[in-house]
């Protein structure tokens, strides 16, 4: 049974155990990366294809005459033509909830760095400010506790709920964006701690995003929304870059209309040097390279889940089936 993994490098840095996955077939081919021009040739005889981000469109699927199973090594399946796969009777599985704790810990790592002004204090030490201080401690930059602050969560699935649980452990007040967040008719429909987006934005000390990127959520947080937020508030985006308008965020930070932002995702990835946020050199902006999900434990869990998906498929009890 021929099986191919098209983009191993997107997941593994030679620190993962592939033994369980390797045992699912006697004919594996692992590719570090696969370009658009290489996909058809590498998949034409495959019965199993594993892909994280490599696009498997209609042409690729049609060319793979023996294909039975596509395993997406991620939760999102927008890189696969699901309608055509379904029409051809090909099963598509994804992986789920593998990086929840990794993302949650990343959210609060960066949020604590902002609220306690860690980047400012690190720079101060490098400049020698502490060494020249007349007192034993340096109090040049404000330090805020998370306890008692209001955190607003947009997207209350697996990740949003886990963030809420951790926020409560810090003593924060949790508020959740309603599903119809942009629907003005919902302004008076506040139920079960769910609030219309506009009201949420006015009230929160922290806004954290955990929703998918869709037509409805693209540029969900733009200039209008950012102007509703307190100047003392923080924005955290561990979801998708296109949910936040990067130009609007740049202006808000430059004009001190936000206390800070922690960003793990950008609209274009890998990003271009011309990204508006890269033009900023501000301690209140922390950017990480889409690594919130990527603890070693999370990546190993993901890999093992791919193996389980293959095992379950061939045992007649498929799981995590998308189509």
N, C-alpha and C positions, 0 to 999 in steps of 0.2 A: 504494500500500500504506500504509494508515493505521497509524501507530505513536505510542504515547504513553509519556512518561516521567512517572510520577506524583509523584515526590518528589525533584526535582533538588536542592533545598536541603539534603537530608540528606548530599549528597556534594560539592557544588560551592559555593565562595564566590567565584565569578567569577575563579578562578585555574586552571581546567582547559581543555584544548583538546578541544572536542566535534566537531571536523571529521570524524574517522573514523566516529563514531557517526552523525552527521547524514547521511553519505553512504550509509548502509545503506537509506534510504527517501526517497522524494520527498515524503512527507507526514508530517512529525514535528510533534507537539505536546508542548512541554516545560512542565510545571507545577512551580512551586516547591514547593508542598505540595498535598495532596489530602485532604480530610476524608472521613469515613465516608459522609456524605450525598452527596458528589460523585463517588464512585468509579464507580457504575453509569452515570451519564450520560457520564462522560469515557471510558469503555472500551467502550461498547455497539457501536461500529462499528470497533473496533481489531482489527487482525490481529496486532499485536505490542504487548505490554505490558511495560514495564520498571518495576520497583518495588523499592525497598530495603526499606521497612518497611510500606508500605500493604498492608492485608489483602485478599487475593483469595480470598474464600470461594466456596462452591458457588453462591450467588445471583449473585455478580458474574460468575463464569465462565459460568454458564448464560445470563446476560443478554448476554454478548459473543458474538453469533452468528457473527462472522467470525474469531474468535480462533484463531490457529495456534501462536503461540509466546509463552511467558512467560519473560522474563529477570529473574531476581532479582539485583539489584545488591549481592549479599552472598553469603556462603557458606551461612548458615543459610536454610532454606526453610520455616520454621514459619509464615510468614504466607500460605502458599498451600495450598489444599486439593488436595494432590497426588493423592489417590485419585480425586477427581472429575475432575481434569485428565486423568489417565490414561484414565479411562473415556470421556472425550470425545475422546480422540486428540490432545490438546494437549501439545506438548513443553514441558517446563520445564527451563531451564538455570540454573546458578548460576555464581559466579566463585570461584576458588580460589587460595590462596597469593599473593595480591596484596600483603598487608601484613605478611609474615613478618618482614622486617628492621625494619620500623617498630615492630612489637610487641617484638621482641627488644631493640632499642635503648631502648625505653621502660622495659622491665623493669629493665635495668641502670642507666639514668639514675636511676630512683627508688630502686633498691637502693643505689646509691652515695651518693645524698643522705642516706639513712637511716644507712648504716654509717659515714659520715664526718661525720654530724651537721651537714650543711649548713644546714638550717633554723635550728638553734640558733645557729650562727655568724653567719648573716645577721642574725638578731634582735640578737645581741650587738653587731654593728657599728652597727646603727641606734640602739642604746642608748648608743653611745659607749664601750663596754667596751674595745675595742682601742685607741681614741684615748687612753684613760687608763692603758693598760697600762705597767708598768715595763720590760717586755721587748719584743723585736721581734715576738714571736708570741703568740698567745692560745691557751692549751691548757686551756680551762675544761671542754671536753666531750670525751669519749673518741672516738678515731678508730680504726676497725677496718679492716684489709685484708680483701678477699674471698679472697685466696690462702690455701689450706689449709682453707677452710671447706667444710662439706658442704651441698650444695644438693639438695633433694628436689623432684622434678618429678611432678606429678599430671596425666596426659594427655600421652602421648608420640607425638603425631602430628607434623604439619609444624612447628607452633610449638614443641612441647616439645623436639623434636630440635634445632631451631635454637638454643633457649635453652641446651641441653646443650653444644652446640659452643662457644658464646660463654663459658659458664661454665668450660669446660676451658681456654680461652684465658686466663682470669683465674687459672688454677691451682686451681680448685675441684674437689672430689670430687663426682661426679654420682651420685645414686641415683634410681631411678625407682619410682614406685608400681606395684605389680602390678595387673593388670586386675581381679582379684577382691579389691580393696583392703579391703572390709568383710567378707570371708568369713573367719571365725575358723579354718576348716579349713585355710586357706592359710598359717597362721603359720609352719609349718616348711618351706614351699616357696619358698625363696629361690634364684632362678636368674637368671643373666645380669644381675646388678645390679638386679634387680627385688625390691621388698620390700613386704610387707603394710603397709597404711597406718599401723596402730598403731605398728609398729616404726619406720617412716620418720619419723613425727612425733616420736618420742623422740630420734632421733639427729641430725636436721638442724639446721643453723644458719640455713638459708633454706628456706622452703616456697613454691613458686611453682605456680600453678594454670593449666592450659591445656586443661581438659576441657570438653566441652559440658554444658549444663544439661539434665539428664534427671530422671526420677523417682528414679533411683538416685543421682544426684549432688546433688540438692536438699538443702541444709543438710548437705552432706558434712563441712564443717568447722564444728562447733558447740562448745558448752561442753566436752563430754567430750574432743573432739579437741584443743582449744586447751590444755586442762589437761595434756595429754601433752607439749606442746612445752616446750623450754627457755625460761627467762625471758630469755635472751640472743638468742633466735631472732627472725627477721623473717618476716612473711607477705606475699606478693605475689599479688594477684589481678587478672589481665588477662583473665579468662575471662568469667564471668557472675556477676552479683551474688548470685543465689539460691543459689550454691554455698557461700557463707559466711553463717552466721547473724550478722546485723549486731548484734543485741543481745548475743550472746555475745562478739563481737569488742570491742564497746564496753567490756564488763566486764573483759575480759582486759587491755586497754590501761590502763584506770583503775586496775586493781590491780597494774600493772607485772608482769604474767605474760607479757608479750611485750616485746621491745625496740622493736618498731615494726611498722607495716603500711603497705603501698603499695597503694592501691585505685583502679582505673580504672573499675570497674563497680559499680552498686548494684542492689538487687533491683527497685526501681521507677525507671524512667527515662522522661522527665526526673524527677528525684527530688522528693519533697515536702520542705518545710522541716522537717517533723517527723522526718525520717530520724534514727535514733539516732546515727549517726556524725557528723551535722552538729552535734550537741550538744557535741561534744568540741572543745576548743581545745588540742591537744597537738602539740608539734613532732615527736613520733614517729609521727604519723599524717599521711600525704600522700594526698590525694584529687585525682584528675584526672577531667575530665568525659568519659569514654569516648572518649579520643583516642589510645590506644596504636596503633591501626591507621591513623591518619589523616594520615600525612605526605603532602605534596603528591605525591611520587613514587608512593606506594601508591595514592592516589585516582585518579591518572591511569592507572596500570596497571589498576585495577579497571574504569574507564570503557572503556579500550581492549579489555579482555577481553569486556565486554558486546558491543561492536561486532563482535569476532571471532566470538562465539557466534551472532550474527545472520547474519553472512557465511557461516559454516560451515553453518548450518541451511539456508539457501537454495541452497547449493552441493551439498546432499545429503550432507554429511559433518558432521553436528552433533557438537559437543563439549561437555564439562561437563554432560551430560544427567543430570538427576535422575530424570525419568520421561518 
